[in-house]
Structure formats: C-alpha cells, structure tokens
Amino acid sequence: MTLIIITGSMERLENDTRDYWTIEAMGKYGGSFVKSLAEAARHADRQNLAKIKATWIEYWTEYEKMGRELEEKHEGKK
C-alpha cells in the first residue's frame, strides 16, 4: 500500500492544476516556440515557471483558456 501525502494550500493545489493543464495545452496546440516553452515549463522550478508566465503572459493567458477546456474534457471521461 502506498501513502501519498499532499501538502500546501487549496489555492496552491488549484494553481498547480491550472498550470499543468495550461502547459498541456501549450504542448498540444502550440507552434514550435510555444511547445518549447511548454517543455521548459515542465522542467522549471516555481521561480522559473513564474518567469515564463510573466515574460510570455500573452501566450500563457491564451493557452490557459485552452487548458481549462482540456481539463473539462478529461474530467468528463472519468
């Protein structure tokens, strides 16, 4: 039996989930540059992810919306 302990606030967990789906959308729907940003984001620590989000805010905002749609589709399959 495996025990998984989740720490952090609900807000942080929600932000992590939103970031995950945004990055998934960037990787799935983006052009080559956005896909490269998604790959960098997958490897980034919190500070570097914040830099990616702040520097390319237009991309992040655009793909965040798509990420929500991907999440809804995923949740609908359960």
N, C-alpha and C positions, 0 to 999 in steps of 0.2 A: 504494500500500500504506500502511495506517495502522498505526502502532505505538502501542500503549496500554501505559503503564507503571503498574502498581498498586503503591502504597506502603502501608506500615503492617503491623501485626502480623496474624497469622491471627485472633487474638481480636477485634481491631477490625473486620476484614472480616466475621466471623461476627456481631458485634453490629450492624453496619450492615445486613446482610442481614435479621436478625431485626427490626430497626426498620422496614425497608422493608415487610416483609410484615405487621407489626402495623399500620402506617399504612394499607396497602391494605385490610386487614380493617375498620378503623375507617371508612374511606371507603365501603366496600361494604355493611356490615351495621349501621352505627351510626345512631342517630337524628340529628336535625338538629344537636344540640350536639356529639356525638361526630364527626360528619362535619366540623364546623367545626374541631374540634381536629386532625383529620387534615389538613385544608388548612393550618392553621397549622404543623403539624409538617413538612409538605412544604417549607415556606419557611424553617424555623428553622435557625439555625446550631447547632453542637454544644451550646453553653451553653444556648440557649433550648429546644432539644429536651430537654435534661436537666431543665429547669424544668417542661416539660409533663409529662414522665414522672413526676416526683416529686410534682407537685401533683395530678394525676389518676391516681394509682397504681392505683386500683381499675379504672378503665377500661382503663388500659394493660395490666394483668395479664389482664383478661378478653379483650381483643382480641389479645393476644399469642398466646394459645392458638388463636384462630381464624386468625391469621396463619400459624401453623405448618401448619394444615390446608390453607390456600390454597397455601402453598409446596409441600406434598406433592402436591397436585392438579396444580400447574404442572409440577413435576418429572416427574410421571407421564405428561404429554403429550409429553415430548421423545422 
